[in-house]
Amino acid sequence: MFALNERIPGYLLGKYQLTATVTFTAFFSLVFLLFSIPFSHNAWFELSATDAFGITVVFYLFSLLIIIVSKRILYVSFRNRARKPTFLLYILWNMVEMLLISALYMAFTIKGDEMGIIDNGGQAWPLLFFNAFIYCLMTLGVSYVICGMYFAIIDKNNTIRVLNYSTVVTDEVYAPQEERKITLFDSGGALRFSVAPSNLYYIESDDNYVKVWYTDSRGEMKQYMLRCRLKTIEESFSDSELLRCNRKYVVNMDHVRVLRKGRDNYILELDNDAIPPLPVTKTYEENVLARFNSVYRGE
């Protein structure tokens, strides 16, 4: 379970996840509409060649537009923020969508009844609004819960873990410095990439993927791309040499040669001339400075 004041996982606000949520919701609501029409006594939805069918299509498209605009605003509002909205705010946001669609349904019903296209049955507008809200709660609410559970399962598999190879039974002889490996798994849980911490320089976010920049056995800079969130890396390695310095970068602090104050923010210079300086944004500036101070004090 979750607390309402907890921050929602970042994967619920990703561009891919929100697009998939809208797509699934459109499909789910259409299927729900098809199956519920014969059993509904409160809805005027019609799929036969009548005037009500035209209103049904227009209402469906306008409702879908409300959802698309809402999710777009949600994405733009929080995509660059380190602090995500709470579960309470996220739930209220979705409830507002349902209230708007319910109000739209009520308006269509009243107007259609005045035009003689829809038989309202003499229902008062509060009852119309209430019935529409219950309908939205069943369609949008269920589809959002299904999408959230699906993305939670995917995110659980998209983990990056540090494995201590000293706990593995093997007949190979290896040096102590090679025991720890930063090991990357794909969404199916399969091992895809393993690198010694000393060879990893930084990890770059690329939408729903990350690029791992590292040096191979010949000292050449390479990159490896994996489907994963940078937030997952930040949380998985909170007590390691890897530190978030920017919404786009996680850097290996063991490779930082210089911390320099720039015009607008601090800049990290790594001990590899092939890597351009990495900016430190205000959001992560305090953590980066605290890490440098702890190293200076010998902690």
VOLUM-818770 format. One record per residue (C-alpha): x, z, y; chain. Coordinates in steps of 0.02 Angstrom, whole numbers, plus 32768, in hexadecimal, padded with zeros to 4 digits. Last residue first. Example, Ala and Ser with C-alpha at 12.3 -4.5 7.8 and 13.67 -1.06 7.14 Angstrom:
! residues 2
{east = 82AC up = 8165 north = 7FCB mol = A}
{east = 8267 up = 8186 north = 7F1F mol = A}
END
This chain:
! residues 299
{east = 86C0 up = 8131 north = 821A mol = A}
{east = 8769 up = 8106 north = 8264 mol = A}
{east = 8737 up = 8124 north = 8318 mol = A}
{east = 8759 up = 806D north = 8341 mol = A}
{east = 86F7 up = 8036 north = 82A8 mol = A}
{east = 8662 up = 80A1 north = 82DC mol = A}
{east = 866B up = 805B north = 838D mol = A}
{east = 866C up = 7FA9 north = 834C mol = A}
{east = 85D2 up = 7FCA north = 82E0 mol = A}
{east = 8578 up = 801F north = 8371 mol = A}
{east = 859D up = 7F89 north = 83E0 mol = A}
{east = 854E up = 7F14 north = 835F mol = A}
{east = 84B5 up = 7F83 north = 8349 mol = A}
{east = 8499 up = 7F91 north = 8405 mol = A}
{east = 84AB up = 7ED6 north = 8422 mol = A}
{east = 8429 up = 7EA7 north = 839F mol = A}
{east = 8392 up = 7E8B north = 8411 mol = A}
{east = 83FF up = 7E5D north = 84A5 mol = A}
{east = 8445 up = 7DC5 north = 844C mol = A}
{east = 84F4 up = 7DBB north = 8404 mol = A}
{east = 8538 up = 7D09 north = 840A mol = A}
{east = 85A5 up = 7CC1 north = 8380 mol = A}
{east = 8648 up = 7C6E north = 83B1 mol = A}
{east = 8667 up = 7BC6 north = 8359 mol = A}
{east = 86AD up = 7BCB north = 82A8 mol = A}
{east = 873D up = 7B56 north = 827F mol = A}
{east = 87B6 up = 7BCC north = 82D6 mol = A}
{east = 879E up = 7C4E north = 824C mol = A}
{east = 87BA up = 7D05 north = 8278 mol = A}
{east = 870E up = 7D12 north = 82C8 mol = A}
{east = 86E4 up = 7D1C north = 8381 mol = A}
{east = 8648 up = 7D80 north = 83AA mol = A}
{east = 85F7 up = 7D6B north = 8455 mol = A}
{east = 85A1 up = 7DED north = 84C1 mol = A}
{east = 8518 up = 7DBA north = 853A mol = A}
{east = 84EF up = 7D63 north = 85DE mol = A}
{east = 8597 up = 7D34 north = 8626 mol = A}
{east = 85FB up = 7D61 north = 858D mol = A}
{east = 8640 up = 7E07 north = 8553 mol = A}
{east = 86B7 up = 7DEB north = 84C3 mol = A}
{east = 86BC up = 7E3A north = 8417 mol = A}
{east = 8756 up = 7DF3 north = 83C3 mol = A}
{east = 8794 up = 7DDA north = 8311 mol = A}
{east = 86F2 up = 7DE6 north = 82AF mol = A}
{east = 8715 up = 7DBF north = 81F8 mol = A}
{east = 86EE up = 7E6E north = 81B6 mol = A}
{east = 864D up = 7E67 north = 821C mol = A}
{east = 8603 up = 7DE5 north = 81A7 mol = A}
{east = 857F up = 7D97 north = 8216 mol = A}
{east = 84C2 up = 7D83 north = 8205 mol = A}
{east = 8487 up = 7CFB north = 827A mol = A}
{east = 83E8 up = 7CA9 north = 82BF mol = A}
{east = 838D up = 7D3A north = 8310 mol = A}
{east = 8438 up = 7D72 north = 8349 mol = A}
{east = 84B9 up = 7DF4 north = 831A mol = A}
{east = 8477 up = 7E2A north = 826F mol = A}
{east = 84FF up = 7E85 north = 820F mol = A}
{east = 8556 up = 7E68 north = 8168 mol = A}
{east = 85E0 up = 7EE5 north = 8143 mol = A}
{east = 8568 up = 7F4B north = 80DA mol = A}
{east = 84E6 up = 7FD3 north = 80F2 mol = A}
{east = 8456 up = 7F65 north = 812F mol = A}
{east = 8480 up = 7EDF north = 80B0 mol = A}
{east = 83D6 up = 7EC4 north = 805E mol = A}
{east = 8377 up = 7EDC north = 8102 mol = A}
{east = 83DC up = 7E5C north = 8164 mol = A}
{east = 83DD up = 7DE3 north = 80D2 mol = A}
{east = 8321 up = 7DEC north = 80C0 mol = A}
{east = 830D up = 7DD4 north = 817C mol = A}
{east = 8372 up = 7D34 north = 816E mol = A}
{east = 82E8 up = 7CF0 north = 8101 mol = A}
{east = 830E up = 7C8E north = 8063 mol = A}
{east = 8315 up = 7BDE north = 8020 mol = A}
{east = 83CE up = 7BC3 north = 8004 mol = A}
{east = 8450 up = 7B54 north = 8056 mol = A}
{east = 850A up = 7B63 north = 8031 mol = A}
{east = 8590 up = 7B3D north = 80B2 mol = A}
{east = 8649 up = 7B1F north = 80A3 mol = A}
{east = 86E5 up = 7B48 north = 8109 mol = A}
{east = 8785 up = 7B1D north = 80AE mol = A}
{east = 87F8 up = 7BAA north = 8076 mol = A}
{east = 882B up = 7B55 north = 7FD4 mol = A}
{east = 87C8 up = 7BCF north = 7F68 mol = A}
{east = 872C up = 7BAF north = 7FD2 mol = A}
{east = 8706 up = 7BF3 north = 807E mol = A}
{east = 8657 up = 7C2A north = 80AF mol = A}
{east = 85C1 up = 7BFC north = 811B mol = A}
{east = 8519 up = 7C26 north = 80CB mol = A}
{east = 848E up = 7BBD north = 8112 mol = A}
{east = 83E2 up = 7C0D north = 810B mol = A}
{east = 8339 up = 7BBE north = 80EB mol = A}
{east = 8289 up = 7BDD north = 812B mol = A}
{east = 82B6 up = 7BA0 north = 81DB mol = A}
{east = 8373 up = 7B88 north = 81D8 mol = A}
{east = 83C1 up = 7C35 north = 81E8 mol = A}
{east = 847E up = 7C40 north = 81E6 mol = A}
{east = 84E8 up = 7CB1 north = 8179 mol = A}
{east = 8598 up = 7CE3 north = 81AC mol = A}
{east = 864B up = 7CEE north = 816F mol = A}
{east = 8648 up = 7D03 north = 80B2 mol = A}
{east = 86F0 up = 7CF9 north = 805B mol = A}
{east = 8719 up = 7DB3 north = 8067 mol = A}
{east = 866C up = 7DDF north = 8026 mol = A}
{east = 8693 up = 7D82 north = 7F83 mol = A}
{east = 8615 up = 7CF9 north = 7F61 mol = A}
{east = 858A up = 7CDA north = 7EE4 mol = A}
{east = 850B up = 7C4F north = 7EE8 mol = A}
{east = 8473 up = 7C14 north = 7E89 mol = A}
{east = 843C up = 7C9F north = 7E13 mol = A}
{east = 8389 up = 7C7C north = 7DDC mol = A}
{east = 82FE up = 7CEE north = 7E1B mol = A}
{east = 8283 up = 7C5F north = 7E30 mol = A}
{east = 828D up = 7C68 north = 7EEE mol = A}
{east = 834A up = 7C52 north = 7EE6 mol = A}
{east = 83CA up = 7CDB north = 7ECD mol = A}
{east = 8464 up = 7CFB north = 7F36 mol = A}
{east = 84F3 up = 7D6E north = 7F06 mol = A}
{east = 8569 up = 7DC4 north = 7F7E mol = A}
{east = 85ED up = 7DFC north = 7F05 mol = A}
{east = 8646 up = 7EA0 north = 7EEE mol = A}
{east = 86C5 up = 7EAC north = 7E63 mol = A}
{east = 8741 up = 7E2E north = 7EA7 mol = A}
{east = 87A3 up = 7EAF north = 7F0C mol = A}
{east = 87BE up = 7F11 north = 7E6B mol = A}
{east = 881A up = 7E7F north = 7E19 mol = A}
{east = 87CF up = 7E30 north = 7D7E mol = A}
{east = 87EE up = 7E34 north = 7CC5 mol = A}
{east = 8769 up = 7DDA north = 7C5F mol = A}
{east = 871F up = 7E22 north = 7BBF mol = A}
{east = 867D up = 7E52 north = 7C17 mol = A}
{east = 8600 up = 7EE0 north = 7C23 mol = A}
{east = 85B9 up = 7EE4 north = 7CD4 mol = A}
{east = 85BB up = 7F86 north = 7D38 mol = A}
{east = 8660 up = 7F5A north = 7D8D mol = A}
{east = 860B up = 7EBA north = 7DC6 mol = A}
{east = 85B4 up = 7F13 north = 7E53 mol = A}
{east = 8528 up = 7E9F north = 7E84 mol = A}
{east = 84F0 up = 7E8A north = 7F38 mol = A}
{east = 8443 up = 7E40 north = 7F41 mol = A}
{east = 83EA up = 7DB5 north = 7F9C mol = A}
{east = 8330 up = 7DAF north = 7F81 mol = A}
{east = 82BB up = 7D1B north = 7F7F mol = A}
{east = 825C up = 7D5D north = 7EE7 mol = A}
{east = 8205 up = 7DE3 north = 7F4D mol = A}
{east = 81E1 up = 7D63 north = 7FD4 mol = A}
{east = 8184 up = 7CF4 north = 7F5A mol = A}
{east = 811A up = 7D86 north = 7F1C mol = A}
{east = 80F3 up = 7DBB north = 7FCF mol = A}
{east = 80C8 up = 7D07 north = 7FFC mol = A}
{east = 8047 up = 7D01 north = 7F71 mol = A}
{east = 7FFC up = 7DAA north = 7F9F mol = A}
{east = 7FEC up = 7D76 north = 8056 mol = A}
{east = 7F9D up = 7CCF north = 8027 mol = A}
{east = 7F1B up = 7D24 north = 7FB8 mol = A}
{east = 7EF3 up = 7DA5 north = 803F mol = A}
{east = 7EDF up = 7D1D north = 80C2 mol = A}
{east = 7E6B up = 7CB9 north = 8051 mol = A}
{east = 7DFF up = 7D51 north = 802D mol = A}
{east = 7DED up = 7D80 north = 80E4 mol = A}
{east = 7DCD up = 7CCD north = 811D mol = A}
{east = 7D3E up = 7CAC north = 80A3 mol = A}
{east = 7CED up = 7D54 north = 8082 mol = A}
{east = 7D08 up = 7D99 north = 8131 mol = A}
{east = 7CCD up = 7CF6 north = 817C mol = A}
{east = 7C26 up = 7D03 north = 811E mol = A}
{east = 7C14 up = 7DB9 north = 8153 mol = A}
{east = 7C34 up = 7D84 north = 8207 mol = A}
{east = 7BB1 up = 7CFA north = 81FC mol = A}
{east = 7B2F up = 7D75 north = 81BB mol = A}
{east = 7B55 up = 7DED north = 824A mol = A}
{east = 7B4D up = 7D65 north = 82D0 mol = A}
{east = 7AA8 up = 7D23 north = 8293 mol = A}
{east = 7A62 up = 7DD4 north = 8288 mol = A}
{east = 7A98 up = 7DF7 north = 833B mol = A}
{east = 7A4F up = 7D4D north = 8370 mol = A}
{east = 799F up = 7D73 north = 8333 mol = A}
{east = 7964 up = 7D12 north = 829B mol = A}
{east = 78C7 up = 7CA8 north = 82AF mol = A}
{east = 78E5 up = 7C41 north = 8214 mol = A}
{east = 7973 up = 7BE6 north = 8268 mol = A}
{east = 793B up = 7B3C north = 822B mol = A}
{east = 79C2 up = 7AC6 north = 8268 mol = A}
{east = 79A9 up = 7A18 north = 82B0 mol = A}
{east = 7917 up = 7A44 north = 8324 mol = A}
{east = 7983 up = 7A36 north = 83C0 mol = A}
{east = 7964 up = 7AED north = 83ED mol = A}
{east = 798E up = 7B1F north = 833C mol = A}
{east = 7A30 up = 7ABD north = 8343 mol = A}
{east = 7A60 up = 7B15 north = 83E5 mol = A}
{east = 7A3E up = 7BC2 north = 839D mol = A}
{east = 7A99 up = 7B9A north = 82FB mol = A}
{east = 7B2F up = 7B4A north = 834F mol = A}
{east = 7B42 up = 7BE0 north = 83C3 mol = A}
{east = 7B34 up = 7C5C north = 8333 mol = A}
{east = 7BB5 up = 7BFB north = 82CE mol = A}
{east = 7C2C up = 7BFA north = 8362 mol = A}
{east = 7C15 up = 7CB6 north = 8379 mol = A}
{east = 7C40 up = 7CCE north = 82C1 mol = A}
{east = 7CD9 up = 7C5D north = 82D6 mol = A}
{east = 7D13 up = 7CC7 north = 8369 mol = A}
{east = 7CF3 up = 7D6A north = 830A mol = A}
{east = 7D52 up = 7D2A north = 8273 mol = A}
{east = 7DE9 up = 7CF9 north = 82DD mol = A}
{east = 7DE1 up = 7DA3 north = 8333 mol = A}
{east = 7DE7 up = 7DF4 north = 8287 mol = A}
{east = 7E87 up = 7D95 north = 8261 mol = A}
{east = 7EDB up = 7DDE north = 82FB mol = A}
{east = 7E95 up = 7E8B north = 82D2 mol = A}
{east = 7EE7 up = 7E82 north = 8227 mol = A}
{east = 7F8E up = 7E4F north = 8271 mol = A}
{east = 7F82 up = 7ED6 north = 82F7 mol = A}
{east = 7F60 up = 7F5B north = 8272 mol = A}
{east = 7FE9 up = 7F19 north = 8200 mol = A}
{east = 8062 up = 7F2F north = 828F mol = A}
{east = 80AA up = 7E9D north = 82F0 mol = A}
{east = 815F up = 7E68 north = 82D3 mol = A}
{east = 81F2 up = 7EB5 north = 832E mol = A}
{east = 8286 up = 7E3D north = 832F mol = A}
{east = 8226 up = 7DC6 north = 839F mol = A}
{east = 824C up = 7D0D north = 83A3 mol = A}
{east = 81BE up = 7CD4 north = 8332 mol = A}
{east = 8143 up = 7D55 north = 8376 mol = A}
{east = 80D7 up = 7D02 north = 83FB mol = A}
{east = 80F6 up = 7C4F north = 83C2 mol = A}
{east = 80BC up = 7C73 north = 8310 mol = A}
{east = 8022 up = 7CD6 north = 8345 mol = A}
{east = 7FF2 up = 7C50 north = 83C4 mol = A}
{east = 8000 up = 7BCC north = 833C mol = A}
{east = 7F9B up = 7C36 north = 82C3 mol = A}
{east = 7F0F up = 7C47 north = 8342 mol = A}
{east = 7F11 up = 7B8F north = 836F mol = A}
{east = 7F06 up = 7B5C north = 82B8 mol = A}
{east = 7E7B up = 7BDC north = 8292 mol = A}
{east = 7E13 up = 7BA6 north = 8328 mol = A}
{east = 7E2C up = 7AEF north = 82F9 mol = A}
{east = 7DEC up = 7B13 north = 8249 mol = A}
{east = 7D4E up = 7B5E north = 8293 mol = A}
{east = 7D38 up = 7AC4 north = 8302 mol = A}
{east = 7D4C up = 7A52 north = 826B mol = A}
{east = 7CCF up = 7AB4 north = 8201 mol = A}
{east = 7C50 up = 7ABB north = 828F mol = A}
{east = 7C5E up = 79FF north = 82AB mol = A}
{east = 7C48 up = 79DC north = 81F1 mol = A}
{east = 7BB1 up = 7A4F north = 81E2 mol = A}
{east = 7B64 up = 7A06 north = 8280 mol = A}
{east = 7B70 up = 7958 north = 8234 mol = A}
{east = 7B24 up = 7997 north = 8191 mol = A}
{east = 7A94 up = 79E6 north = 81F0 mol = A}
{east = 7A63 up = 7939 north = 822E mol = A}
{east = 7A49 up = 7906 north = 8179 mol = A}
{east = 7AA8 up = 78A4 north = 80F4 mol = A}
{east = 7AC5 up = 7933 north = 807A mol = A}
{east = 7B4B up = 79B8 north = 808E mol = A}
{east = 7AE6 up = 7A3A north = 80ED mol = A}
{east = 7B17 up = 7AE2 north = 8135 mol = A}
{east = 7A81 up = 7B41 north = 817B mol = A}
{east = 7ABE up = 7BEB north = 8141 mol = A}
{east = 7A50 up = 7C85 north = 812A mol = A}
{east = 79FD up = 7C65 north = 8083 mol = A}
{east = 7A9F up = 7C3C north = 8028 mol = A}
{east = 7A9E up = 7C1A north = 7F6D mol = A}
{east = 7AA1 up = 7B5C north = 7F6D mol = A}
{east = 7B1E up = 7B59 north = 7FFE mol = A}
{east = 7B99 up = 7BD4 north = 7FAF mol = A}
{east = 7BF7 up = 7B60 north = 7F39 mol = A}
{east = 7C1C up = 7AD6 north = 7FB6 mol = A}
{east = 7C45 up = 7B51 north = 8042 mol = A}
{east = 7CBC up = 7BB4 north = 7FD4 mol = A}
{east = 7D16 up = 7B12 north = 7FA9 mol = A}
{east = 7D23 up = 7AE5 north = 8062 mol = A}
{east = 7D5B up = 7B96 north = 808E mol = A}
{east = 7DE3 up = 7B91 north = 8009 mol = A}
{east = 7E25 up = 7AE7 north = 8041 mol = A}
{east = 7E2D up = 7B15 north = 80FA mol = A}
{east = 7E74 up = 7BC0 north = 80D0 mol = A}
{east = 7EFA up = 7B72 north = 8061 mol = A}
{east = 7F31 up = 7AFD north = 80EC mol = A}
{east = 7F2E up = 7B85 north = 8171 mol = A}
{east = 7F93 up = 7BFB north = 8102 mol = A}
{east = 800F up = 7B72 north = 80D4 mol = A}
{east = 802E up = 7B4F north = 818C mol = A}
{east = 8043 up = 7C09 north = 81AE mol = A}
{east = 80BD up = 7C1B north = 811D mol = A}
{east = 8124 up = 7B82 north = 814D mol = A}
{east = 8133 up = 7BB8 north = 8203 mol = A}
{east = 8160 up = 7C6A north = 81D2 mol = A}
{east = 80EF up = 7CF8 north = 820D mol = A}
{east = 80C1 up = 7D46 north = 8165 mol = A}
{east = 8178 up = 7D3A north = 8130 mol = A}
{east = 81A8 up = 7DB5 north = 81B9 mol = A}
{east = 815C up = 7E47 north = 815A mol = A}
{east = 80DA up = 7EA7 north = 81BF mol = A}
{east = 8115 up = 7F3B north = 8224 mol = A}
{east = 80C9 up = 7FE2 north = 81F0 mol = A}
{east = 8044 up = 8035 north = 825C mol = A}
{east = 7FB7 up = 8007 north = 81E4 mol = A}
{east = 8012 up = 8059 north = 8153 mol = A}
{east = 802F up = 7FF4 north = 80B7 mol = A}
{east = 8000 up = 8000 north = 8000 mol = A}
END
